[in-house]
Amino acid sequence: MSTTQLQERSAESRYTELAERFAPVFERIAEGTVERENNRVLPFEQVKWLKDAGFTTLRVPAAHGGSPVSHEHLFRLLAELSAADSNVGHLLRSHFSFVETIALQPEEFQLRWFPRVLAGEIFGNAATEKGGNALGTTNTKLREEGGQWLLNGEKYYTTGSIFADWVVVMASTDGLEGRQYAIIRADAAGVRIIDDWDGFGQPLTGTGTAIFEDVVVPFEDIIQRKISSTLEPAFFQLALLSVLAGIGRAALNDAADLVRNRTRTFNTGSGDLFRNDPLIQEKVGRIAASVYAAESIVFAAARDLDAAVDQSLALDPTAAFVRAELAVQLAHVAVPKLVLDATNELFDVAGASAVSRGKSLDRHWRNARTVATHNPVAFKARSVGDYFINGTIPTGLHSIGEAKDSTTENK
């Protein structure tokens, strides 16, 4: 098919082709989801299937040998993958986010890193620390010694890193304002990645501890993080919302299957099969509506990301940033409740048998609740309100650290 013919096809037609391409892989991943979660089997094999299928290369620019998809299509695919296994969709968040970061760097940097993405190499994340770091800084440090840059520190919430070839580590350098990304081999000397994540949800994402002891970092692989009007924060957060949308879809599928196959009923109901009972049909319909709303909001926000980088719209950097960031923050306020409601209402379409550990239906709520905790909705809602009331541009560089007690400081 020629480039002109490809351009003439509708966006939905292009997405249908993408979805059909990856559907067999997603279906294969879905087959063992419950067993993996129940037995804590990390999805190394499933990540390899995706790499082999070319899924991890989907945002590499054409100029560097890729066949890039739009933000909307990527996040729709990520939601479908997350419906198959939300752990797998979630653990790739850092990978796709770093691919976006590569595209923002100088050409020399892109020429080094995009070929590695095309070769199937995976990138993980090590940004957050359990505590002790002041807001806007890290206790993980870079220092120069003997002509080399060395990385030392400990991270937690290192989602995806245990599956990765490379880890993107957030660090600080004494005497240098701000924070840096240090890109290191996951198997480099001095690196330890531990599967000790104890959260009740998303247990297979490798969201545990990473320890760095005098890890050598080439100077050219250190990136200074800057407060700038880029789409990086919005992309990073929208990936999580896509995972939530996928969890909602999985809960809906399970609700429909439960009702379709149930033969037992209650004498307080209609006495008919559940699948014919109007009240049960209504309940499944409401779950479906919540999931549809969540998906629609996520995909609409993804289209705003596409609009923000659409050169034909000629948006200045601030306008592009606001369009993307505001859309994602609005989605962040609305989507978690929709999905959490759906995963909770799933249990209203069946009897006590639905709570059997063997069915693992509670995983949908646990996983959704875990993903939804990543950023407090109240703070996003406040930011959105401040923008609409006062025109305050949302924060463009996110961080987490120890707070200062303002009441003590004012005494």
N, C-alpha and C positions, 0 to 999 in steps of 0.2 A: 504494500500500500504506500502511495507516495505521500510526501509531507502535506501537500495540498489536500489530498483526500482525507488524511488524518485530521487536519484542521477543520474540515467541513463536517465531520461527524459530530454529533451532539455530545455534550459533556456526559450525559447519562449513558449514552451508548459506549463511550470510552470506559466509564466506570463499570458497566456491566461486563465488559471484556476483562477488566482487571479482576473483578470479583470471581468470575468463572475460572480465571487462571489460578487463583489462590484457594478456591473453595475446597479442592481435594486435600490440600495441606491442612487447612483449618479443621476439616472434618476428621482427619487423622489425629490431629491434636486433641480434639474434643473427646475422642473415644476413651482416653485414659485419665480424664481430668479428675474425676471423683477418687479413683484409686490412688493417684499421685498425691492429692491433698490428704487423704486419710492415712497414707503411709509415709508422708514427707519425702517424696521422691522428687528431687530437683529436676526440672525439665531440660537437662542438657541436650538430650536427643532431639527434643522438639525444636529447640533453638537452631540446631544444625539443619533440620528440615527446612526451616524458613530461610536460612542462609543459602542452602543449596537451591532453593526456588527463586532466589534473587530478591526476596522481600526486603532485606536490609539495605538495598541499594536504591530504593525508590525515589529518593530526593536528590540524587547526585545530578548536577547540572549537565545538560547536553554537551556543553563545551568541554567537559571533562570525561566524556564517554558514557554518560548516564542517559536514561530515558525518564526524566523526572515527571512525577505526577503532581497534581495540585494539592494544596493543603486539604481541601475538602475531601479529595479522594483518598489521601493518606489516612485521615482521621476516620473516614468511613470504614476503611479496611481495618484500621486498628480496633475499631468498635466490634467488627465482625470477629476478629481474632480474639478479642476479650470475651465475646460471647462463648467462644469455644473453650478458652482458659484465660481468665482475667490475670493470672500470674504472669503468663507469657506476654500478653499485651503490655502489662505494666513494666516488666523488666527491660523492654526495648525502648522505653521512654527516653532514657539517657542517651542511648545510641542515636536515635533520630534527632534529638536536640543538639548533639555535638555535630552531626552532619550539617545542621543549620548554622552552627558556629563557624565551621570550616568556611562556608560560603561568604562569611563576613570578613575573613582575614585576607591579607595580601596574596597576590597571585603565587608567589613562591611557596607560601604555606599551603595553598590549595593544591599545588602540583605535587607536594609530598604526601598529602593526606587523602585526597579523593581516590587515588589508585588503591589505597589500602581498603577503603570502603567498598570499592568495586570488587576487590578480591575476596570480600566476605568477612572482613575483620570487624569485630564488634567492640563498641565503646561503652564502658560503664561509668558510674558516677560515685564520687566520694567528696561530698560538699559539706555535710552537716556533722557537727560534733554534739555529744550528749550534753555538754555543759561546760561552763568555765570560761568560755570566750565572750569578750565584750561584743555587743551588737555592732555589726559591720566589720569585725575582724575574725581571725581564726587563731587557734592555738597550734595548728599545723603550720610549720614554718619552712621557708626556703632560705638557704644561706649559701654564700659563695665561700669556698674553701679550696685553696690550691688550684685555682683556675677552673674548678667544677662547681656546679650548683647541686646542692644536696637537699633532699626533702625529708622532714621528720614530723611525725604526728600520728594521731589516731582519729579515725572517723567512725561514725555510725550511720545507719540508714543508707548504706552503700548499694542502693538498688541496681541490680544488673551486673555488678562488678565481678561476681564469682563466675559468670558465664562469659566474661569479656576477654578480649585480647589486650585491650588498653583501658586504663583508668584515668579519668579526668578529675584531678584532685584540686579542691579549693585550698589555697594557702595564702599566707601573708609573709612579707619580707620586712624585717626590722629596718626602719628608716625610710620605707617606701609607703606612701599613702595608698589605701585601697587593698584589693585582693587580686590574686593571680590564679590562673588555671595552670597546673603542671600536668603534662601528658606523659604518662609512664607506661611501660609494659606491665601487664598484670602479673607476669612471671619473673619480673626483674628481681635482682638480688635486693633483699631488704623489704620485700613486699609480702605481707600475710593477709589473706582474705578469709574470714571465718563465717560460717553459716550459723550464727547465733541469734538470729531474729526471733523474738518471742511474742510477736504480735498475734492476736487471735484471728487475724485475717491476712490475706495475701501472703501465706506462709512460705511460698516457693519462689519468691522474687529475689532471693539473695540479699535481702535488706539487713545486713548484719554489720559486723565490725571489719574495718580495714586498718592495718598498722603499717606505718612506713618508717624504716630505720636507715638513715643515710642512703636513700635511694638517689642515684645519679640521674639528673634531668638535663638533657641538652638545652642550652640557652634558647635555641630557636623554637623549642617546644614549650615555652612559658608564655602565656598570654595574659596581658594586663586587662582585668575587668574594668570597664568604664561605664559611668552613668551616661547612657546614650539612648537615643530614640530608635531602638531596634525592636524586632518582633520576638527576640529570644524568650523573654519572660512569658509572653502570651502563648507561644508555642509550647513551652514546657508545661504550663498549667492546662492547656487544652488537651494535651496528651492524657492527663489524668481524667479529665471529663469524658474523653472517648472511652477510657477503660470503664468508667461508671456506666456509660450508655450500654456498653457490651454486657456488663453484669445485669442490668435491667432486662436486656433481651434474653439472656440465659434464664432468668427467673420467670419471665413470661412463657418461654418454651416449656419449662418444667411444670408451670401451673396448668398449661393446656394439656400436657401429657398426663398429669395426675387425674384431671377431670375426665379425659377421654377414656382412660383405662380403668376407672374406678367402677366397681359393681356394688359395693356396700353403700347403704344410705341410712337415714335417720327417720323414725316415725314422725318426727316433728317437722319434716320437710314435705316435699310433694309426694314422696314414695316412689318416684321415678328414678331412673339412672341419673347420676350427677350431670352427665353431659346433656341431658334433656331438661334439667331443672332451670327455670328462668332466673332464679336468684343467683345460682352459681354461674350461669352464663353472664349475668350482669357483672359479677365480681371479676371474672376474667376479662370482661370488656373494659372495666375500669383500670385494671392492671395494664392492659394493652395501651390504653389512652395515655397513662402516665409514662410508659416506656416510649411511645411515639413522641410525646412532647419533649422528653429528655433528649432523644436522638435529634429531633428537629432543631432544638436550641443549640446543641453541640455543632451540628453541621452548618447551621446559619452562622455561628461564630467563625467556623473554618472558612466560610466564604468571605467573611470580613478580613481574615488574614490574607486571602488571595487578593482582595481588593486593595489592601494596604501596599502590596508589592506590584500592583498592576501599573506598569509604566504609562499606559494610555490615560490613566487618571491624573497623573502628574501631581501626586500628593507630596507636600514637603515632609521632611522627616518627622516633625512633631505631629502633623495631621495623620500620617501613616501609623505612627505609634499609638495615638489615641484611638484611632479606628479599631486597631487590633486588640489593644489592651482593654479598652472599655467593653468590647464585645465579649471577651473571655471573662471579665469580671462579672458582667451581667449573667452570663451562663453559669458562672460559679455560684452565684446566689440562688439560682433556680433549680439547677440539675440535681444536686445531692438529695434534696427532699423528695423529688419525684422518684428517684431510684430507690431510696430507702423505704418509701411508702410501698413501692411495688414489691420489694423483697420481703417486706413484713406481711403484706396482704396475701402473698403466696400461700400462707398457712391457713387462710380463711376459706380456701377452696377444697380442703380435705379435712379428714378427722385427725385423731391423735397419731395415726400411723405416719403422718408426714414428718413428725419430729424424730423418727428413727435415725440413729447415728449412721446407719448403713446407707440411708438415702442422701445424707449430707446436704439437705436442702438449706440448712442454716448457713452454709458457706456463702450463699449469695448476700445475705444481710451482713455477715461478718466481713466479707471482702469489700462490700460497698461502704460500710461504716469506716473501715480502715482507710480506704482511699479518700473518703470525704474529710478525714481529720487532717489531711496534709496542709490545708490552709483554712483557718477559721472563717466561716461564712460571714460572721458579723463584721470582720475587718474589711472584707470585700464589699459588703453592702454599704458600710460607712464611706468607703472610697467612691463608690458609685454615687451615693447621695451628695457627697462633697463636690463631685464634678458637676452634677446637674444643678445644684444650688449655687455654687460659687465659681464654677469653671476651673476647679483645681485639677491639674493634670495628674493622673495616677502615678504612683511610684514606679520607676522603671528599672530598679535594681533591687532584688529581694535579698534579705538576709535574716538570720535568726541568731540570737545570742542573749546574754544576760542583760536584764533590764535594770535601770537605776530607779530607786524608790524616790519619786518626786516629792512625796510628803516629807521624807527625811531631809532631802536636799534643801527644802524651803524653810526648815526650822532654823 
